[in-house]
Amino acid sequence: MAKNRIKNNHGISSKLSTPIMLSVILVLVGYFIWWLNIPFVQDIYTSAAITLVMVLGFQIFNGNSGILSWSYVGFVGIGAFSSAIFSMTPQMKSMQMPEMYPFLVNIHVPFVVALILGAIVAAIIAAVVAWPMMKISDDAGAITQFALLIVIHVILAQWSKVTNGPRTFTLGGQTLTTIWVAMISGVVVLFIAYFFKESSLGLKLRATRDDRYAACSSGIDMVKTRYLSYIFSAAIGGFAGGLYSHYILSINASAFYMTLLFNLLSMAVIGGKMSVSGAFFGTILLTLARQGLRQIEPVLTNMGVNASGSTEIIVAVLMIVFLVFRANGIMDRYELSPSSLKSLFSRKKKAEKKSA
């Protein structure tokens, strides 16, 4: 009995090692940046932590199902607008959007509750529209997802009584998504994404990704598995959208369209979309790369070189290089863990011995 308990505890600790190690990195870096007390650097970290939550939500469905979920950023937008409406005071909503539906004007809840409600609204809408789409795979599935994104974008951009239409939606007040809120949210969603991957639902979803015919023949309900996973991914996306809207305080529908989708997709692809660790390191790498390139652009412009748009070009080229030479990203399908680090160091030692 004692031996079995030791084995079980070891198994649990080994499973927890990945989210714990990633969370330790996120918290230590965040605490150090808070200690430095440089607002510009704190803003970069906060934005990166929010983006990490978005990428993890994207990875939950896209990475485990193999289906490119174009519509995901639409649910991020739904969560952003929903949580903003829930948290804004009636006075602010009346001043900014006099045409808003009266029942929405009168709603006012605390920040945390607004984040949860934003996630719930995104999940409910996903539940309503997703069932027929989960029956479609390959190119037809990707096209259907893209069509849904267009529908969501047009609604967000034109529904003046809810989203202020094409005009800017301003929350007012102070930033509620602080560096600590973003950090804690990143840690919580890291654990959620990893536990989802290791859950029975996550395992079934990956089975449909690797061989859907074999998965169906073994008794897995592919449509139901994809449907539930899609809703869960949309909920995380809605939660991330709420964090974003309460950080930036000024949003519009265009913020949740192709540019954001490309950013999330590039982070997932370069890091490795089939693993939570890949989403984590892809977010860090692309955030640092983008910030570095954006600092270089003004310098080149002052030197007479037209460098506008060079950040997007370089990121796109980097993405192409990874797709050609390392299609599964930096981490592939592997997770950060003590065993993976040991195997990495052992390979290096063997390589050094051979070269010697």
C-alpha positions as CSV (number, residue, x, y, z in Angstrom):
1,M,0.0,0.0,0.0
2,A,2.8,2.4,0.9
3,K,4.6,1.7,-2.4
4,N,1.4,2.4,-4.3
5,R,0.9,5.7,-2.5
6,I,4.4,6.7,-3.3
7,K,3.9,5.8,-7.0
8,N,0.6,7.7,-7.1
9,N,2.1,10.8,-5.5
10,H,5.0,10.6,-7.9
11,G,2.6,10.3,-10.8
12,I,0.6,13.4,-9.7
13,S,3.7,15.5,-9.1
14,S,5.1,14.5,-12.5
15,K,1.9,15.6,-14.2
16,L,1.9,18.9,-12.3
17,S,5.5,19.6,-13.1
18,T,4.8,21.3,-16.4
19,P,2.2,23.9,-15.3
20,I,4.2,24.5,-12.1
21,M,7.5,25.1,-13.9
22,L,5.8,27.4,-16.4
23,S,3.9,29.3,-13.7
24,V,7.1,29.8,-11.7
25,I,8.8,31.4,-14.7
26,L,5.7,33.6,-15.3
27,V,5.5,34.7,-11.6
28,L,9.3,35.2,-11.1
29,V,9.6,37.4,-14.3
30,G,6.4,39.3,-13.3
31,Y,7.7,39.9,-9.7
32,F,11.0,41.1,-11.0
33,I,9.4,43.5,-13.5
34,W,7.1,44.8,-10.8
35,W,10.2,45.3,-8.5
36,L,11.9,47.3,-11.3
37,N,8.9,49.6,-11.3
38,I,9.4,50.7,-15.0
39,P,5.9,51.5,-16.3
40,F,6.8,50.7,-20.0
41,V,8.2,47.3,-19.1
42,Q,5.2,46.5,-16.8
43,D,2.9,47.4,-19.7
44,I,4.8,44.9,-22.0
45,Y,4.5,42.2,-19.4
46,T,0.9,42.8,-18.7
47,S,0.1,42.7,-22.4
48,A,2.1,39.6,-22.8
49,A,0.3,37.8,-20.0
50,I,-3.1,38.7,-21.5
51,T,-1.9,37.5,-24.9
52,L,-0.7,34.3,-23.2
53,V,-4.3,33.6,-21.9
54,M,-5.6,34.2,-25.5
55,V,-3.0,31.8,-27.0
56,L,-3.7,29.1,-24.4
57,G,-7.4,29.4,-25.2
58,F,-6.6,29.1,-28.9
59,Q,-4.4,26.1,-28.2
60,I,-7.1,24.2,-26.2
61,F,-9.1,23.6,-29.4
62,N,-6.8,24.3,-32.3
63,G,-3.7,22.4,-30.9
64,N,-5.6,19.4,-29.6
65,S,-8.1,19.1,-32.5
66,G,-5.9,20.0,-35.5
67,I,-8.7,22.3,-36.8
68,L,-7.8,25.9,-37.5
69,S,-10.3,27.8,-35.4
70,W,-10.5,31.1,-37.4
71,S,-13.6,32.1,-35.4
72,Y,-11.7,32.1,-32.0
73,V,-10.8,35.8,-32.1
74,G,-14.5,36.6,-32.6
75,F,-15.3,35.0,-29.3
76,V,-12.4,37.0,-27.7
77,G,-14.2,40.1,-29.0
78,I,-17.6,38.9,-27.7
79,G,-16.1,38.5,-24.3
80,A,-14.4,41.9,-24.4
81,F,-17.5,43.8,-25.2
82,S,-19.7,41.7,-22.9
83,S,-17.5,42.1,-19.8
84,A,-17.1,45.8,-20.6
85,I,-20.9,46.3,-20.7
86,F,-21.3,44.3,-17.5
87,S,-18.7,46.3,-15.5
88,M,-19.5,49.8,-16.8
89,T,-21.6,52.0,-14.6
90,P,-25.1,52.9,-15.9
91,Q,-24.2,56.6,-16.1
92,M,-21.1,55.9,-18.3
93,K,-23.2,53.7,-20.6
94,S,-25.9,56.3,-20.9
95,M,-23.5,59.1,-21.7
96,Q,-21.5,57.1,-24.3
97,M,-24.3,55.1,-25.9
98,P,-27.7,56.7,-25.4
99,E,-29.2,54.2,-27.9
100,M,-28.2,51.1,-25.8
101,Y,-30.9,48.7,-24.8
102,P,-32.3,49.8,-21.3
103,F,-31.8,46.4,-19.8
104,L,-28.1,46.5,-20.6
105,V,-27.7,50.0,-19.3
106,N,-29.0,49.0,-15.9
107,I,-26.6,46.1,-15.5
108,H,-23.5,46.8,-13.3
109,V,-21.4,44.1,-11.6
110,P,-17.9,43.9,-10.1
111,F,-14.9,43.4,-12.3
112,V,-14.3,39.7,-11.6
113,V,-17.9,38.9,-12.1
114,A,-17.9,40.8,-15.4
115,L,-14.9,38.7,-16.6
116,I,-16.8,35.4,-15.7
117,L,-20.0,36.6,-17.4
118,G,-18.1,37.6,-20.5
119,A,-16.7,34.1,-20.7
120,I,-20.1,32.7,-20.2
121,V,-21.7,34.8,-23.0
122,A,-18.9,33.7,-25.4
123,A,-19.5,30.1,-24.4
124,I,-23.3,30.3,-24.8
125,I,-22.9,31.8,-28.3
126,A,-20.4,29.2,-29.2
127,A,-22.8,26.5,-28.0
128,V,-25.6,27.9,-30.2
129,V,-23.6,28.1,-33.4
130,A,-20.9,25.4,-33.2
131,W,-22.7,22.0,-33.4
132,P,-23.2,21.8,-37.2
133,M,-19.6,23.0,-37.8
134,M,-18.1,20.3,-35.7
135,K,-19.3,17.7,-38.3
136,I,-17.0,19.3,-40.9
137,S,-13.3,18.7,-41.2
138,D,-10.3,19.7,-43.4
139,D,-10.7,22.6,-45.9
140,A,-14.5,22.8,-45.5
141,G,-14.2,23.1,-41.8
142,A,-11.6,25.9,-42.0
143,I,-13.7,27.8,-44.5
144,T,-16.8,27.5,-42.3
145,Q,-14.8,28.8,-39.3
146,F,-13.6,31.8,-41.4
147,A,-17.1,32.5,-42.5
148,L,-18.3,32.5,-38.8
149,L,-15.5,35.0,-38.0
150,I,-16.8,37.3,-40.7
151,V,-20.3,37.1,-39.3
152,I,-19.2,37.8,-35.8
153,H,-17.0,40.7,-36.9
154,V,-19.8,42.4,-38.9
155,I,-22.2,42.1,-36.0
156,L,-19.7,43.6,-33.5
157,A,-18.9,46.4,-36.0
158,Q,-22.5,47.3,-36.8
159,W,-24.6,46.6,-33.7
160,S,-24.7,50.2,-32.4
161,K,-27.1,49.5,-29.5
162,V,-24.6,47.1,-28.0
163,T,-21.1,47.6,-29.2
164,N,-21.3,51.3,-30.3
165,G,-21.0,50.1,-33.9
166,P,-18.0,51.2,-35.9
167,R,-17.2,53.9,-33.3
168,T,-14.8,53.4,-30.4
169,F,-16.2,51.7,-27.3
170,T,-14.6,53.5,-24.2
171,L,-14.9,51.9,-20.8
172,G,-13.7,54.9,-18.8
173,G,-12.3,54.8,-15.3
174,Q,-9.0,53.2,-14.4
175,T,-7.3,50.1,-15.7
176,L,-8.6,47.1,-13.8
177,T,-6.4,44.5,-15.5
178,T,-3.2,45.2,-13.5
179,I,0.1,43.4,-13.8
180,W,-1.0,41.2,-10.8
181,V,-4.4,40.4,-12.3
182,A,-2.8,39.5,-15.7
183,M,-0.2,37.3,-13.9
184,I,-2.7,35.4,-11.8
185,S,-5.0,34.9,-14.8
186,G,-2.0,33.6,-16.8
187,V,-1.1,31.1,-14.0
188,V,-4.7,29.9,-13.6
189,V,-5.3,29.4,-17.4
190,L,-1.9,27.6,-17.7
191,F,-3.2,25.0,-15.2
192,I,-6.6,24.9,-16.9
193,A,-5.1,24.4,-20.4
194,Y,-2.8,21.6,-19.2
195,F,-5.4,19.8,-17.2
196,F,-7.7,20.0,-20.2
197,K,-5.0,18.4,-22.4
198,E,-4.5,15.6,-19.9
199,S,-8.3,15.1,-19.3
200,S,-10.3,12.4,-21.0
201,L,-11.9,15.0,-23.2
202,G,-8.5,16.3,-24.2
203,L,-7.3,12.8,-25.0
204,K,-10.4,12.0,-27.1
205,L,-9.9,15.3,-29.0
206,R,-6.3,14.5,-29.8
207,A,-7.4,11.0,-30.9
208,T,-9.7,12.7,-33.4
209,R,-6.8,14.9,-34.5
210,D,-4.4,12.0,-35.1
211,D,-6.8,9.6,-36.8
212,R,-10.5,10.5,-36.7
213,Y,-11.6,7.2,-38.3
214,A,-9.8,5.1,-35.8
215,A,-11.1,7.4,-33.0
216,C,-14.7,6.9,-34.2
217,S,-14.3,3.2,-34.6
218,S,-13.1,3.0,-31.0
219,G,-16.3,4.6,-29.7
220,I,-15.4,8.2,-29.5
221,D,-18.2,10.6,-30.4
222,M,-16.1,13.0,-32.6
223,V,-18.8,15.7,-33.0
224,K,-19.6,15.8,-29.2
225,T,-15.9,15.9,-28.3
226,R,-15.2,18.7,-30.7
227,Y,-18.3,20.6,-29.7
228,L,-17.6,20.6,-25.9
229,S,-13.9,21.5,-26.5
230,Y,-14.9,24.3,-28.8
231,I,-17.2,25.8,-26.2
232,F,-14.5,25.6,-23.6
233,S,-12.0,27.2,-25.8
234,A,-14.5,30.0,-26.6
235,A,-15.0,30.6,-22.9
236,I,-11.3,31.0,-22.3
237,G,-11.2,33.4,-25.2
238,G,-14.1,35.4,-23.8
239,F,-12.3,35.6,-20.5
240,A,-9.1,36.8,-22.2
241,G,-11.1,39.4,-24.1
242,G,-12.5,40.8,-20.8
243,L,-8.9,41.1,-19.5
244,Y,-7.9,42.9,-22.7
245,S,-10.8,45.4,-22.6
246,H,-10.3,46.3,-19.0
247,Y,-6.6,46.8,-19.7
248,I,-6.8,48.9,-22.9
249,L,-10.0,50.7,-21.9
250,S,-10.8,51.6,-25.5
251,I,-11.9,48.9,-28.0
252,N,-13.5,48.4,-31.4
253,A,-14.5,45.4,-33.5
254,S,-11.3,45.7,-35.7
255,A,-9.2,44.8,-32.7
256,F,-10.6,41.3,-32.8
257,Y,-10.1,40.4,-36.4
258,M,-7.4,39.3,-38.8
259,T,-4.4,41.1,-37.1
260,L,-5.1,39.5,-33.8
261,L,-5.7,36.1,-35.4
262,F,-2.4,36.3,-37.2
263,N,-0.6,37.2,-33.9
264,L,-2.1,34.3,-32.0
265,L,-1.5,31.9,-34.8
266,S,2.1,32.9,-35.3
267,M,2.7,32.4,-31.5
268,A,1.1,29.0,-31.5
269,V,2.9,27.9,-34.7
270,I,6.4,29.1,-33.7
271,G,6.1,27.8,-30.1
272,G,4.4,24.5,-31.0
273,K,0.6,24.5,-31.0
274,M,0.3,20.9,-29.8
275,S,1.6,21.6,-26.4
276,V,0.9,24.1,-23.6
277,S,4.6,24.8,-23.2
278,G,4.7,25.6,-26.9
279,A,2.0,28.2,-26.5
280,F,3.9,29.7,-23.5
281,F,7.3,30.0,-25.2
282,G,5.8,31.1,-28.5
283,T,4.1,33.9,-26.7
284,I,7.3,35.0,-25.0
285,L,9.5,34.8,-28.1
286,L,7.1,36.7,-30.4
287,T,6.4,39.3,-27.7
288,L,10.1,40.0,-27.3
289,A,10.6,40.0,-31.1
290,R,7.8,42.4,-31.8
291,Q,8.8,44.8,-29.0
292,G,12.4,44.7,-30.2
293,L,11.4,45.3,-33.8
294,R,9.0,48.1,-32.9
295,Q,11.9,49.9,-31.1
296,I,14.1,49.6,-34.2
297,E,11.4,50.9,-36.6
298,P,11.6,54.6,-35.5
299,V,15.4,54.5,-35.6
300,L,15.4,53.3,-39.2
301,T,12.8,55.9,-40.1
302,N,14.9,58.6,-38.6
303,M,17.8,57.3,-40.8
304,G,15.7,57.8,-43.9
305,V,14.7,54.1,-44.3
306,N,11.0,53.4,-44.6
307,A,10.6,50.7,-42.1
308,S,6.8,50.9,-41.6
309,G,5.3,47.4,-41.5
310,S,8.7,45.7,-41.1
311,T,7.6,44.0,-37.9
312,E,4.7,42.2,-39.5
313,I,6.9,41.2,-42.5
314,I,9.7,39.8,-40.3
315,V,7.2,37.9,-38.1
316,A,5.5,36.5,-41.2
317,V,8.9,35.4,-42.7
318,L,9.8,33.8,-39.3
319,M,6.5,31.9,-39.4
320,I,7.2,30.7,-42.9
321,V,10.7,29.5,-41.9
322,F,9.3,27.5,-39.0
323,L,6.5,26.0,-41.1
324,V,9.1,24.8,-43.7
325,F,11.9,23.6,-41.4
326,R,10.1,22.9,-38.1
327,A,6.4,22.6,-38.8
328,N,5.6,21.6,-35.2
329,G,7.3,24.5,-33.6
330,I,10.0,24.8,-31.0
331,M,8.4,22.4,-28.5
332,D,6.6,20.2,-31.0
333,R,4.2,18.1,-28.9
334,Y,6.5,17.9,-25.9
335,E,6.0,19.7,-22.6
336,L,8.5,21.3,-20.2
337,S,9.3,18.9,-17.4
338,P,12.3,17.7,-15.4
339,S,12.4,14.5,-17.5
340,S,12.5,16.5,-20.8
341,L,15.3,18.7,-19.4
342,K,17.3,15.7,-18.4
343,S,16.9,14.1,-21.8
344,L,18.0,17.4,-23.4
345,F,21.1,17.6,-21.3
346,S,22.0,14.0,-21.9
347,R,21.7,14.5,-25.7
348,K,24.0,17.5,-25.4
349,K,26.6,15.4,-23.5
350,K,26.4,12.6,-26.0
351,A,26.9,15.0,-28.8
352,E,29.9,16.6,-27.1
353,K,31.5,13.2,-26.5
354,K,31.0,12.2,-30.2
355,S,32.5,15.5,-31.4
356,A,35.5,15.0,-29.0
